[in-house]
Amino acid sequence: MATLEEFIAQVTAEVEEQKPLKKSIGNETVEFDDNDYEWVINNRANELFWQQENGWIQARKDAYGSIEDQLDMQYWDSVNGTTVWADHIAQVKSDNPKPA
């Protein structure tokens, strides 16, 4: 797991390779100033850090499927004596582990 400082260093290196970055102000195109570069680096690094720390939550939500589908799995498990729902949940958790 990377620290925020490591993500900042990574993004800084990526931005350095892409320089000069430019922006439009009115009808004029100008190069980013130091504040612009700092803003881009910090924003992207924070986004990467957040994804690392919290991305598993959305990944699990997406993989679980709808409540309706889960209830249907539970119903058929009770009718058939199977463990499809529990196996599905265990697989989702295994595929999308919570960071330590």
N, C-alpha and C positions, 0 to 999 in steps of 0.2 A: 504494500500500500504506500502510495506516494504522499508526502506532506504537501501542504499548500505551497511552501517555499520551493519544493521540487517542481511542482507544476508551474510556478512563476518562472523558474529557470528554463524549463522546457519551452514555454510559450515565448519567453524573451528570445531564445535562440531561433524559434520559428519566425518571429516578427523581424528579427535582424536579417534573416535570409530574404524576406519579402520587401525590405526597404528599397526605395522610398514608397510609403503609402500616401495616398492623396485623398482629399475631400473637396467637395464643392461648397463654396460659399457664394451665394448669389450666382452670378455668371462666371465666377472665377474658380479655377482649380488650384489648390495650394497643397503643399506637403504638410503632413501631420507635424504638429509641434510636440515637444516633450510631454506635455500633458495628455495629448491625444494618444501617443504611444503608451504611456503609463495606464491610461484608462482601458485601452484594448487589451493590454497584457493582464491587468488585474481582473477584468471581466471574464476573459477566457479561462484564466487559471482558476478563478472561483467556480466557474461553470464545470470545469473538469473535476475539481475537488468535490463539488456537490454531487456530481454524477457517480463518482467513486463511492461516496459515503451513502448515497440515497437511491441510486439507480436501481438497486435490487428491489425496492418497494414497487416501482412501476412495472418492472419486469415480471414480478410475481402477479400483480393485478392483471396484467395482460394475459399471462399464461394460465391463471386459474379458470378463466372463462366466466360466463355469466352465472349469477345465482340460480337462475332457472335450470341451466345445464347441470350445475352441481346438485341441485335438488332432485333432478331426474336421475342422475347417477346414484344418489342415495336411495331413491325409491327402488330402482332396479337392483341395487345391492341387497336391499331388504327382501325383495321378492325372490331373488336368485341365490341368496346366501354368498354373494361375492364381495370383493373389496376393491372394486374399480375406483370408487371415489377416494378412498383412503390412499390407494396406490398413486392416484393422480396427484393428490395434494403432496404426498411425500416426494414425488418426482419433481414437482414444481419447486419445492423448497430445496431439493438437492441441486437442481439446475441453476437456481438463483440464490446462493447462500447469503446470509446476513453477514456483513463484515464483522470481524472480531474486534 
